[in-house]
């Protein structure tokens, strides 16, 4: 009997807790009165919210 294969759940990035992109206000407003914002991605996960699995190091304890 075969068992269905399941994909492992992705690990959430520990640096951004899954909130990979943030909108930050610059403090100014445009001529229409809207706040100027910039979006910034998490440096560790590059905006995906998922931590990459690090390869096992040679000689590391399990």
NUKOLPA-820656 format. One line per 10 residues: number of its first residue (from 1); for each residue x, y, z of N, C-alpha, C. Coordinates in steps of 0.1 Angstrom, whole numbers. Layout:
residues N
NUM> X/Y/Z/X/Y/Z/X/Y/Z; ...
END
This chain:
residues 62
1> 8/-12/0/0/0/0/9/12/0; 6/22/-9/14/34/-10/8/45/-1; 16/53/4/12/64/12/13/77/4; 4/86/5/5/98/-2/17/106/3; 24/112/-6/36/120/-2/31/134/1; 36/140/11/33/153/15/46/162/14; 44/174/10/55/183/10/57/189/23; 70/190/28/72/196/41/68/211/41; 63/215/52/59/229/54/71/238/53; 70/249/46/81/258/46/84/265/59
11> 96/267/62/100/274/74/98/289/73; 92/295/83/90/310/82/103/316/86; 106/327/79/119/334/81/120/339/95; 130/336/103/131/341/116/134/356/118; 139/362/107/142/376/108/130/385/106; 120/381/98/109/390/95/96/383/99; 96/371/105/84/364/109/74/362/98; 78/361/86/69/359/75/63/372/69; 66/383/75/61/396/70/73/402/62; 75/397/50/87/399/42/89/413/36
21> 78/420/34/78/433/28/71/443/37; 77/454/39/72/465/47/71/478/39; 60/485/41/59/499/35/62/509/46; 72/517/42/77/527/52/74/541/46; 68/550/54/65/563/50/78/572/50; 80/581/41/91/589/40/89/602/48; 77/604/52/74/616/60/68/628/51; 70/627/38/64/637/29/51/633/23; 45/643/17/33/640/9/35/646/-5; 28/639/-14/28/644/-28/18/655/-30
31> 17/660/-43/8/671/-45/-7/668/-44; -10/655/-43/-24/651/-41/-27/649/-27; -17/650/-18/-19/648/-4/-17/634/1; -12/625/-8/-10/611/-4/4/610/3; 5/601/13/18/599/19/28/592/9; 40/596/9/50/589/1/55/577/8; 55/566/2/60/553/9/70/546/0; 78/539/6/87/530/-1/85/516/4; 88/506/-4/86/492/1/100/486/3; 102/479/14/115/473/17/113/458/19
41> 122/450/13/121/436/14/131/431/25; 128/420/32/137/414/42/149/410/35; 161/413/40/174/409/34/177/395/35; 172/388/46/175/374/48/167/365/38; 155/368/35/147/359/27/144/366/13; 149/378/11/146/385/-2/132/387/-5; 124/389/5/110/392/3/100/380/1; 105/368/4/96/357/2/89/353/15; 95/356/26/89/352/39/92/338/44; 100/331/35/103/317/38/118/316/39
51> 123/310/50/137/308/52/142/296/44; 154/298/38/160/288/30/166/277/39; 165/265/35/171/255/42/186/255/40; 193/256/51/208/256/49/213/242/48; 222/240/39/227/226/37/235/221/49; 235/209/51/242/203/63/257/205/61; 263/210/71/277/213/71/285/200/73; 295/198/66/303/186/67/309/186/81; 308/175/88/314/173/101/305/179/112; 293/184/109/284/189/119/277/178/126
61> 274/180/139/267/170/146/252/171/143; 245/159/142/231/159/139/222/160/151
END
